[in-house]
Amino acid sequence: MGHIFKLFLTLNSLLLSLMVFLIKEGFVINSLHPYLSSLPDIISYIIYLFIVLILTWLSMRFTNFLDTDTIDMGSISVIEPANDAFLPSYLGYFFVALSVPNFEVFLYVFGIICVFIFYSRISYFNPIFFLFGFNFYYIVNNKNIKVLLITRRQLKEPKNAVFNNLKRINNYTFIDMERQVL
């Protein structure tokens, strides 16, 4: 199940790029059928975003099928925000989507990017997670192992951090599905 979820997360991380490409190419649903011809183009763009939101939400629901792990209090030595580290790479995907000349080239280029993301250790950044309240952090434990943690919590103090219900995406990436308690 882990490989299927990993592939799903990888494809979800690239969906916004597909949306940018479709908008750039002027592909709209009102051209698919005569009954839809009176719809404004913005409806297509809203549907694209809605599809991205739904698939990202589904990926969060699929975490229930992943293995559970924990991080004990006192085992974390460093917490670093990782949100900003991923944005340049993701913006690069947008620029590639804007520059490819046609759908065949888009599929080829993003197929290659998808393979690289799938086999990378920690590249599951999806900006849509921000809309669902998630943040990305690098966590370094007392054994000096650095992992990526996707969580809704605001983390600052390593000594007080406890995670009892982490879902393991791979050995270097975890998602925390617990809600932050205020």
N, C-alpha and C positions, 0 to 999 in steps of 0.2 A: 504494500500500500504506500510505503514511503516514496518509492520511485514515481508512482502515479501522481501523488501530491506534489512532489518536487517538479514534475513536468507541468502540472497545472499552475503552480506558482510562477514558474518560468514564463509560461505563455501569458499569464495575467500581468506580469511585469512589463510585457511588451504591447499589451492591448492599447494603451494610450497612444503609442507610436502608430499603430494601425489606424486608430481614429484620426490622428493628425494627417496621415497619408490619404485616407478617404476624403477628408474635408478638402485637402489641397487639390486632389484630383477632381473634385466636384461631383463625387459619386453620391447621389441622393436617392432615397427610396421612391420619390414621386416619379422617377423615370422607369420604375419597374412595372407599373400597371396603369392603364388609363384612368382607373378610378382614383388613383393617388396623385394624379397630375396637378391637382389644384392645391396640394399641400405646399406650404412654404419650406424652403430648404432647411430652415432652423429646426424643423421637426425631426429631420434626419439626424442632425447633430445632437439633439437631445436624446434621441433613441440610442445613438452610439454611446453616449455617456452613460445612459441608463444600463445598457448591456455591460459596460465595463464595471459599473458599480455592483450589479447583480453577480457577476462572475467573481469579483473580489470578495463580496459577502459570502458566496458559496465556498470559496477557498478557506475562509475563516471557519465556516461550519465543518469543513472536512478535517479540521485539526483534531476533532474528537477521535479520529481513527489512527492518529499517530501515537507512538510510544510516549509515556509520561516520564518526566525526570524532575529532579529537585535541585535547588541550590540552597545550602544551609547557611544560617546566619554566621557571619564571621569568615566565610570562605572566599569572599570577594575582596580583592585588594584595590582594584581600580574600576571606576565607572566613567566611560567617556561617551558623550553624545556622538552618534554616528549619522544623524540626519543629513548634515551638511556634506559629509564625505561622499554620499551617493548622488546628490543632486547634479554635479557636473557630468557624471556618466549618463544619467538619465536625460539630461538636456541634450547630450550628444546623440541619443537615439532620436530625439525630436528633429534635430538638424539633418540627420541621415534621412528620416522620413520625408522631410521637406525637399531634399535634394535628389532623391532617386527619380528617374524619368518615367518609369511605368511599373505596373503591378508585378510583372515577372521579375524585374530587378529587385523590387521590394521583397518579394518572397525569398529570393536567393540570399540577399543581404541579411534579412532578419532571420532566416533559417540558420545562417552561420552564427549570428549573434545569439540565437536561442540555444544552439549547441554549446557555445562558450559559457553562457549563463548556467545552463543545466549542469555542466561539469565543474563549475567553479565552486569554491567552498562556501562563500557567503553572499552571493549576489542575488538576493531575492527582494531587492528594494522595489516597492510599488508605492508611488506617491498617493494612490487612492487610500492606502492604509491611514494616512494622515486624516482623511475625512472621517474615518471610523475611530479616531482618537488614539491611534498607535504612534509610538515613537521608536526610534532605533538607537540602541546603545551597544557599544563595545564593552564587554565585561572581561576583566582579567582576574583569574582566580589566584589563590595562594601558590599554586604550582606553576604560575606564569603562563597559563593557557588562555588565549584570547578567543572569545566567542562573540557572536552577534546575538543580541536579544531584542526581540520585537515585543513591546509591551505597552499597555495603556498607562502604566504608572509613570510618575515623574520621579526619576531616580537621581539622588544626589549623594547620599551617605552610604558608602560601601559596607561599612560595619553593620548597618541595620537592615540590609536587604536580605529578604528571605523569599524564595519562590518554591511553592509546594506543588504547583500544577503546571509545570512547563511541558510543552509538546516539542519533541525533538524532530526538526526537519532534517538535519544531518548532524554530524558530530561537532559542527562549528556554528550552527544556527538553531535558535530556539524561539518559540513564540509563547508568550505568557497570556493566557486567556482569562485570568482573574481580573475583575474590575477593581479599580483603585478605590480603597476605602478611605473616606475623608473623616 
